[in-house]
Amino acid sequence: MTDRIDNAINHVDITRRHFLAGSAMAGFAAFLAACGTSGTGSAAPSAGATTAATAPPAGSLAPTAQATAAAAPSGGGKLNFANWIGYIDIDDNNKYPTLEKFTKETQIEVNYQEDIDSNEGFFTSDLQAPLSAGQPTEWDLIVVTDWMVARLARLQWLETINTGWMQNFPQNLLEAYHGRSFDPDTNLAAPWQSGMTGIGFDQKKTGPLDSINVFWDEKWKQNMTYLDEMRDTVGLAAIKLGSKPEELTEDQFQAALAEVDKAVKAGIPQDIAGNYYVDVMAAGDAVVGMAWSGDVLNLLQPDQKDDQDFQWALPKEGGMLWTDNMVIPKGAKNKGQAELWINFYYEPVNAATVEAYVYYVCPVKGARDAILAIDDSLADNPLIFPTDDMIARLHQFRATTEDEETRWAEDFSKVAGL
């Protein structure tokens, strides 16, 4: 990394999350440039607007609102929102300022829970049983990665987002996110954040690190964490072998998986973890690991001890790029409230407020301009707005067929002991 990147990452005081299926890296570069474009900046609908959403009948997963409906949902009621840890702004009193602003504008009470630790784990624990039985989940809005959105869409387990009344979505969505292969009409998934997967490390224990080979270095045996997201761990192994995750063949996948297997059998990773890897590193049980770009600044650095110096680096050989999305599970009881939140978030000032805390790549037009009013140094932060050099080293795991997804996930689970 260049000195400018190192300095930007090392001197941030404010203190998170996967692949752009169907979008080229050139498109990613284009949307980074578009971050300076002004959005509409429209306010959220008033609490007195007419509702267009109703709860589904018992035992039914019929859509609760049609995309053609023009009236905005009314305010009031409740929104049950599941997200990853450290993925929204929080103040010193453990309050969520942006959620509080949303409640003030809409009178919607938000039950916000950091219940997602991994895509597959959340799918198994919270989504699969009720949705396969034709019942709603306990959530109105969830944040999951592109490949999980594709699975849920294939299973027809998502509500269509009624954008007919919205002022901000998808109008303020950067163009590279429109018309993705799993969401051709841009009405199933509203991107929340994009980010990068690279090296997280305690520099006081490891010294500077910048090579993907560290993940296979026996020097850090049992002081290392891998991620239980197959696309991250296998993707990084593929890069190590010189393969491109966006063009991965069956043979290349198996070769990359064999690299992971070799490391696991050698006892190099002491854990293959979901988002709780940050707890393992914070406790000092691991000093290096596969890490998501915003977690170090957002979750590790703020509470680090005097003998810790947590850093994040994009490997010189390359790293992974991903996108997490807001989606509404089929039959959600409070679909209208979820849609009001999506529209609210896509107002640039609201997205910028979240971005200034989470340090991930923002999908909202105008957020770069809005973030200047919060902290002008953030507009040049490479974790939020990656440099051209970083973009050139980022890879996205290719879209998989249903058969590949099943087989590859099973193969990875066996190797990882999941």
KOLGU-833525 format. One record per residue (C-alpha): x, y, z; residue number from 1. Coordinates in pm, 1 decimal, always signed. Example, Ala and Ser with C-alpha at 12.3 -4.5 7.8 and 13.67 -1.06 7.14 Angstrom:
          X          Y          Z     k
    +1230.0     -450.0     +780.0     1
    +1367.0     -106.0     +714.0     2
This chain:
          X          Y          Z     k
       +0.0       +0.0       +0.0     1
     +115.8     +351.8      -59.9     2
     +218.5     +581.1     +225.4     3
      -98.7     +786.0     +167.7     4
     -316.0     +478.3     +218.7     5
     -120.1     +370.5     +525.9     6
     -147.0     +715.0     +681.2     7
     -519.9     +738.2     +613.6     8
     -585.6     +400.6     +769.7     9
     -354.3     +450.6    +1067.0    10
     -482.7     +794.0    +1172.5    11
     -859.1     +754.4    +1175.3    12
    -1010.6     +826.2    +1516.0    13
    -1377.0     +750.5    +1449.0    14
    -1462.9     +403.6    +1449.3    15
    -1746.8     -244.7     +925.4    16
    -1897.6     -548.4     +564.2    17
    -2011.6     -961.6      -61.4    18
    -1940.9     -983.1     -406.7    19
    -2093.7     -784.1     -693.2    20
    -2248.1    -1066.8     -894.6    21
    -2323.9     -950.1    -1244.0    22
    -2118.1     -627.9    -1209.8    23
    -1774.4     -575.6    -1361.1    24
    -1483.8     -419.8    -1174.2    25
    -1502.6     -134.8    -1422.2    26
    -1852.6      -73.7    -1290.6    27
    -1715.9      -64.9     -936.8    28
    -1464.7     +199.3    -1039.5    29
    -1745.4     +396.5    -1202.4    30
    -1958.5     +398.8     -892.6    31
    -1666.8     +516.0     -681.5    32
    -1632.1     +812.6     -912.2    33
    -2006.5     +869.8     -889.2    34
    -1988.0     +900.8     -510.5    35
    -1941.0    +1271.6     -557.8    36
    -2266.1    +1302.8     -753.2    37
    -2547.0    +1479.1     -574.3    38
    -2849.0    +1269.3     -483.0    39
    -3205.4    +1383.4     -461.6    40
    -3181.7    +1444.9      -89.6    41
    -3555.2    +1403.2      -42.0    42
    -3691.1    +1369.5     +307.9    43
    -3862.5    +1054.1     +426.8    44
    -4241.4    +1044.1     +377.8    45
    -4446.1    +1199.5     +652.1    46
    -4607.8     +986.3     +916.4    47
    -4948.5    +1078.2     +785.2    48
    -4909.7     +917.7     +441.8    49
    -5154.2     +650.2     +334.0    50
    -5048.7     +291.6     +398.2    51
    -5007.0      +38.4     +119.9    52
    -4885.7     -256.4     +326.3    53
    -5089.4     -509.7     +519.4    54
    -4991.9     -822.3     +709.5    55
    -5019.9    -1150.8     +516.8    56
    -5296.1    -1392.3     +606.6    57
    -5201.3    -1672.6     +843.2    58
    -5003.2    -1945.5     +675.2    59
    -4944.9    -1733.6     +365.1    60
    -4637.1    -1580.7     +211.4    61
    -4825.3    -1381.4      -50.1    62
    -4666.4    -1041.1     -117.5    63
    -4793.9     -777.9     +122.1    64
    -4775.8     -490.8     -127.5    65
    -4752.1     -458.2     -503.5    66
    -4469.9     -268.9     -670.9    67
    -4728.5      -72.7     -868.0    68
    -4880.2      +82.3     -558.1    69
    -4819.6     +457.7     -559.0    70
    -4905.5     +551.8     -200.8    71
    -4632.5     +557.6      +62.1    72
    -4670.2     +339.6     +372.4    73
    -4783.5     +521.6     +683.7    74
    -4549.6     +582.6     +974.2    75
    -4588.7     +439.2    +1319.6    76
    -4570.7      +75.3    +1416.6    77
    -4255.1     -130.3    +1447.3    78
    -3958.6     -238.3    +1237.5    79
    -3766.6     -555.4    +1326.6    80
    -3421.8     -509.1    +1172.9    81
    -3141.1     -771.4    +1183.1    82
    -2788.0     -664.2    +1092.3    83
    -2420.5     -752.0    +1147.1    84
    -2224.9     -620.3    +1445.2    85
    -2075.4     -273.6    +1422.9    86
    -2267.2     -195.0    +1103.9    87
    -2447.1     +127.3    +1195.7    88
    -2356.7     +446.0    +1381.7    89
    -2366.3     +430.0    +1760.9    90
    -2290.6     +697.5    +2019.6    91
    -2119.9     +693.6    +2359.5    92
    -2451.3     +608.3    +2526.5    93
    -2498.6     +297.4    +2307.8    94
    -2776.1     +472.7    +2117.7    95
    -2814.5     +466.1    +1739.2    96
    -2843.7     +829.6    +1623.7    97
    -2962.5     +752.0    +1270.1    98
    -3226.5     +507.9    +1397.2    99
    -3340.7     +766.1    +1650.1   100
    -3370.0    +1026.0    +1372.9   101
    -3576.6     +778.7    +1168.2   102
    -3808.5     +714.7    +1462.6   103
    -3850.5    +1088.0    +1518.5   104
    -3945.7    +1145.1    +1154.0   105
    -4172.6     +843.1    +1110.6   106
    -4283.7     +742.5    +1462.7   107
    -4166.7     +388.3    +1381.9   108
    -4011.7     +200.3    +1673.3   109
    -3704.5       +7.4    +1557.1   110
    -3610.2     -324.2    +1714.2   111
    -3250.0     -331.6    +1591.1   112
    -3051.9     -647.9    +1665.4   113
    -2695.6     -745.0    +1571.7   114
    -2805.1    -1104.5    +1514.2   115
    -2617.5    -1184.1    +1191.7   116
    -2274.8    -1342.4    +1239.0   117
    -2255.1    -1521.6     +903.0   118
    -2483.0    -1556.3     +600.5   119
    -2512.9    -1933.2     +616.0   120
    -2556.1    -1941.1     +991.7   121
    -2833.3    -1679.8     +983.6   122
    -3005.8    -1857.9     +693.1   123
    -3009.9    -2182.1     +892.7   124
    -3106.3    -2032.9    +1227.8   125
    -3359.1    -1764.8    +1130.7   126
    -3482.2    -1801.3     +772.7   127
    -3494.9    -2156.7     +641.0   128
    -3748.4    -2318.2     +875.5   129
    -4023.2    -2052.8     +872.5   130
    -3991.2    -1958.6     +505.7   131
    -3987.8    -2318.7     +385.1   132
    -4305.8    -2373.2     +588.8   133
    -4478.7    -2072.7     +432.7   134
    -4453.3    -1865.0     +749.3   135
    -4295.5    -1521.1     +806.9   136
    -3970.3    -1485.8     +994.5   137
    -3938.3    -1263.7    +1299.4   138
    -3762.4    -1002.5    +1083.5   139
    -3896.8     -728.4     +857.5   140
    -3556.9     -628.2     +722.1   141
    -3225.7     -814.1     +710.0   142
    -2880.3     -741.5     +568.4   143
    -2721.7    -1025.7     +371.0   144
    -2455.8    -1065.3     +104.1   145
    -2524.3    -1075.5     -270.2   146
    -2493.6    -1451.1     -304.2   147
    -2743.9    -1504.4      -23.5   148
    -2979.5    -1255.5     -189.3   149
    -2949.6    -1465.2     -506.4   150
    -3041.8    -1780.2     -312.2   151
    -3340.9    -1618.0     -142.4   152
    -3458.3    -1476.5     -476.0   153
    -3428.4    -1817.2     -641.5   154
    -3637.0    -1967.9     -360.5   155
    -3889.5    -1681.3     -397.9   156
    -3843.0    -1592.8      -33.2   157
    -3814.3    -1216.6      -78.3   158
    -4071.0     -939.6      -94.9   159
    -4061.3     -694.6     -382.6   160
    -3966.6     -346.4     -262.3   161
    -4241.3     -104.1     -361.3   162
    -4034.9     +178.1     -511.4   163
    -4328.4     +352.0     -679.1   164
    -4361.7     +615.6     -406.6   165
    -3996.1     +643.8     -306.2   166
    -3802.2     +966.6     -362.3   167
    -3458.8     +824.8     -278.0   168
    -3442.2     +457.9     -380.9   169
    -3336.6     +355.9     -638.1   170
    -3281.2     +710.4     -766.4   171
    -2983.8     +763.0     -534.3   172
    -2836.1     +415.3     -590.1   173
    -2505.6     +426.4     -775.9   174
    -2544.5     +299.9    -1130.8   175
    -2313.8       -2.3    -1095.2   176
    -2566.4     -158.9     -855.7   177
    -2864.1     -132.2    -1092.4   178
    -2984.2     -440.6    -1280.1   179
    -2766.8     -697.9    -1106.4   180
    -2815.9    -1056.2    -1224.7   181
    -3015.1    -1163.1     -917.6   182
    -3214.0     -838.8     -908.3   183
    -3266.7     -724.3    -1268.8   184
    -3542.5     -477.2    -1179.3   185
    -3357.7     -335.7     -876.9   186
    -3651.7     -399.3     -646.7   187
    -3545.5     -697.6     -435.7   188
    -3226.0     -570.5     -270.7   189
    -3111.4     -227.2     -156.6   190
    -2731.8     -225.9     -113.8   191
    -2622.5     -134.1     +236.8   192
    -2242.8     -134.6     +214.4   193
    -1961.6     -276.4       +3.7   194
    -1629.6     -369.6     +152.9   195
    -1303.9     -555.9     +118.8   196
    -1157.3     -870.4     +270.6   197
     -788.1     -862.7     +353.9   198
     -546.6     -888.7     +645.7   199
     -638.3     -783.9     +998.4   200
     -345.3     -787.4    +1238.0   201
     -204.2     -664.7    +1567.3   202
      +98.3     -478.1    +1440.4   203
     +266.2     -473.0    +1781.3   204
     +280.6     -853.1    +1768.9   205
     +333.5     -909.3    +1397.5   206
     +499.7     -601.6    +1255.5   207
     +374.8     -467.8     +919.5   208
     +200.8     -723.6     +695.9   209
     +103.9     -689.2     +331.0   210
     +117.0    -1035.7     +171.6   211
     -157.8    -1292.4     +132.6   212
     +101.4    -1558.7     +214.5   213
      +72.5    -1465.6     +582.6   214
     -242.1    -1678.6     +600.1   215
      -30.2    -1987.4     +534.2   216
     +269.7    -1887.7     +746.0   217
     +328.0    -2141.8    +1023.9   218
     +488.3    -1864.0    +1227.1   219
     +133.8    -1765.2    +1323.1   220
       +8.4    -2119.1    +1389.0   221
     -287.0    -2112.2    +1629.5   222
     -268.9    -1731.3    +1633.2   223
     -472.8    -1696.7    +1313.5   224
     -841.3    -1679.0    +1223.7   225
    -1003.6    -1764.6     +889.7   226
    -1354.3    -1659.9     +788.8   227
    -1644.7    -1903.9     +765.5   228
    -1766.3    -1719.2     +455.2   229
    -1658.4    -1961.6     +180.4   230
    -1625.1    -1690.4      -82.8   231
    -1380.2    -1496.9     +130.6   232
    -1156.5    -1779.9     +246.0   233
    -1152.5    -1978.4      -78.1   234
    -1132.9    -1654.3     -274.8   235
     -816.1    -1548.1      -93.7   236
     -667.8    -1896.1     -143.6   237
     -744.4    -1871.1     -515.5   238
     -565.9    -1536.1     -534.8   239
     -264.8    -1691.4     -358.7   240
     -253.6    -1954.3     -634.5   241
     -278.5    -1694.2     -907.9   242
     -641.1    -1768.3    -1000.7   243
     -910.3    -1505.2    -1047.1   244
    -1210.2    -1560.1     -816.6   245
    -1433.5    -1389.1    -1072.4   246
    -1344.1    -1658.5    -1330.1   247
    -1301.8    -1960.6    -1102.3   248
    -1328.7    -2303.0    -1266.7   249
    -1415.5    -2625.7    -1087.7   250
    -1050.1    -2732.6    -1087.2   251
     -935.3    -2393.8     -958.5   252
    -1195.1    -2400.5     -681.6   253
    -1080.3    -2744.3     -570.6   254
     -715.8    -2636.8     -580.4   255
     -791.9    -2330.6     -366.9   256
     -995.5    -2540.4     -125.6   257
     -698.6    -2780.9      -99.4   258
     -485.2    -2483.6      +11.3   259
     -734.5    -2411.0     +288.2   260
     -742.2    -2779.5     +382.1   261
     -362.9    -2789.7     +401.2   262
     -358.4    -2495.4     +641.7   263
     -638.3    -2639.0     +856.4   264
     -463.6    -2975.9     +884.5   265
     -141.5    -2798.0     +976.8   266
     -328.1    -2621.9    +1259.2   267
     -252.0    -2271.7    +1131.3   268
     -599.8    -2118.8    +1189.7   269
     -707.1    -2164.1    +1549.0   270
    -1061.7    -2075.4    +1448.3   271
    -1274.8    -2043.8    +1133.7   272
    -1517.0    -1778.8    +1245.6   273
    -1801.3    -1553.4    +1151.7   274
    -1806.8    -1189.7    +1256.5   275
    -1704.7    -1293.1    +1607.3   276
    -1346.1    -1318.5    +1481.6   277
    -1312.1     -962.2    +1610.2   278
    -1373.9    -1088.7    +1964.3   279
    -1104.1    -1354.3    +1918.5   280
     -857.2    -1089.6    +1803.7   281
     -958.4     -835.5    +2067.3   282
     -896.7    -1095.4    +2339.0   283
     -548.5    -1159.1    +2200.7   284
     -626.5    -1520.5    +2111.3   285
     -529.7    -1441.7    +1751.5   286
     -297.1    -1170.9    +1625.4   287
     -370.7    -1202.0    +1252.7   288
     -671.8    -1308.4    +1050.1   289
     -880.2    -1275.0     +738.6   290
    -1070.2     -956.1     +813.9   291
    -1336.7     -724.6     +671.6   292
    -1208.2     -376.7     +599.0   293
    -1416.1     -165.3     +837.7   294
    -1396.2     -394.6    +1138.7   295
    -1048.0     -292.3    +1246.4   296
    -1128.9      +79.5    +1270.6   297
    -1484.0      +31.9    +1391.0   298
    -1463.8     -265.2    +1627.5   299
    -1100.3     -337.2    +1717.9   300
     -908.8      -10.3    +1740.6   301
    -1148.6     +181.3    +1970.9   302
    -1106.4      -63.0    +2260.4   303
     -756.1     -190.7    +2190.4   304
     -519.6     -222.6    +2486.1   305
     -193.5      -37.3    +2522.3   306
       -1.9     -340.2    +2396.4   307
     -222.1     -375.7    +2084.4   308
     -212.2     -190.3    +1750.9   309
     -478.7     -329.5    +1517.9   310
     -439.6     -254.9    +1147.1   311
     -598.4     -367.4     +818.1   312
     -419.8     -412.1     +486.2   313
     -524.4     -510.0     +136.0   314
     -272.5     -779.7      +31.9   315
      -35.9     -674.0     -243.6   316
     -148.7     -985.3     -434.9   317
     -514.5     -884.2     -405.6   318
     -824.3     -918.8     -187.0   319
    -1196.2     -976.1     -209.4   320
    -1474.5     -726.4     -279.3   321
    -1829.7     -779.3     -156.8   322
    -2167.2     -608.9     -106.3   323
    -2425.7     -652.5     +167.5   324
    -2789.4     -567.7      +93.4   325
    -3108.3     -481.4     +276.9   326
    -3386.0     -725.6     +180.6   327
    -3737.2     -791.0     +309.4   328
    -3811.2    -1159.0     +385.1   329
    -4130.4    -1293.4     +229.4   330
    -4438.9    -1231.1     +442.2   331
    -4273.8     -965.7     +660.3   332
    -4537.8     -828.7     +895.2   333
    -4408.3     -472.8     +875.4   334
    -4310.7     -445.5     +509.9   335
    -4413.7      -81.3     +481.8   336
    -4196.3      +16.1     +775.8   337
    -3900.0     -161.5     +613.2   338
    -3959.8      +31.4     +291.0   339
    -3974.1     +360.4     +479.5   340
    -3634.5     +281.1     +632.5   341
    -3482.7     +195.3     +290.4   342
    -3602.3     +525.8     +148.2   343
    -3474.4     +709.4     +457.1   344
    -3128.1     +551.5     +436.1   345
    -3093.0     +650.3      +69.8   346
    -3112.7    +1018.2     +157.1   347
    -2740.4    +1108.6     +118.0   348
    -2699.5    +1279.9     +454.0   349
    -2833.0     +972.4     +635.7   350
    -2610.0     +733.8     +440.6   351
    -2311.4     +959.0     +506.4   352
    -2380.3     +962.1     +879.7   353
    -2376.6     +581.6     +888.4   354
    -2069.2     +572.4     +662.6   355
    -1870.1     +803.4     +886.9   356
    -1897.6     +538.6    +1156.0   357
    -1878.5     +204.5     +973.7   358
    -1595.7     +279.2     +726.2   359
    -1724.1      +72.5     +433.8   360
    -1785.5     +163.9      +70.7   361
    -2113.8     +353.5      +42.2   362
    -2361.2     +275.8     -243.1   363
    -2548.4     +606.3     -220.6   364
    -2506.6     +891.3     -469.8   365
    -2418.0    +1214.7     -299.3   366
    -2280.6    +1053.6      +15.9   367
    -1928.1    +1174.4      -57.9   368
    -2046.4    +1534.5      -72.7   369
    -2255.1    +1489.1     +241.7   370
    -1970.6    +1331.0     +435.5   371
    -1760.7    +1645.6     +389.4   372
    -1987.9    +1823.9     +633.8   373
    -1916.9    +1556.6     +894.6   374
    -1540.2    +1523.9     +850.3   375
    -1373.2    +1640.6     +530.6   376
    -1086.8    +1391.5     +579.4   377
    -1330.2    +1104.4     +528.8   378
    -1383.8    +1192.8     +163.1   379
    -1030.5    +1068.3      +93.5   380
    -1035.3     +769.4     +327.6   381
     -936.2     +463.5     +119.1   382
    -1159.9     +229.0     +317.8   383
    -1464.4     +433.6     +213.4   384
    -1340.2     +549.3     -125.2   385
    -1069.0     +300.8     -238.9   386
     -785.6     +427.7     -456.6   387
     -735.0     +318.6     -817.5   388
     -448.4      +96.4     -704.1   389
     -670.7      -78.8     -452.6   390
     -952.8     -120.7     -704.3   391
     -711.4     -289.0     -945.2   392
     -630.6     -550.8     -678.3   393
     -988.5     -632.4     -578.9   394
    -1172.4     -945.2     -693.7   395
    -1533.7    -1053.5     -668.6   396
    -1626.7    -1418.1     -634.0   397
    -1817.9    -1521.2     -943.1   398
    -2185.7    -1608.0     -946.7   399
    -2242.2    -1979.7     -896.7   400
    -2503.1    -2215.7    -1030.7   401
    -2740.5    -2377.5     -783.8   402
    -2546.9    -2704.5     -813.4   403
    -2211.4    -2531.8     -759.4   404
    -2339.5    -2339.2     -462.4   405
    -2457.9    -2657.8     -292.3   406
    -2150.5    -2866.4     -370.8   407
    -1894.3    -2596.7     -299.8   408
    -2057.0    -2500.4      +29.0   409
    -2062.4    -2864.2     +137.9   410
    -1699.6    -2913.3      +36.6   411
    -1594.2    -2602.3     +226.9   412
    -1793.5    -2699.9     +536.2   413
    -1614.6    -3035.8     +549.4   414
    -1273.0    -2874.5     +526.0   415
    -1359.8    -2600.2     +774.9   416
    -1532.4    -2835.5    +1019.7   417
    -1850.5    -2629.4    +1014.0   418
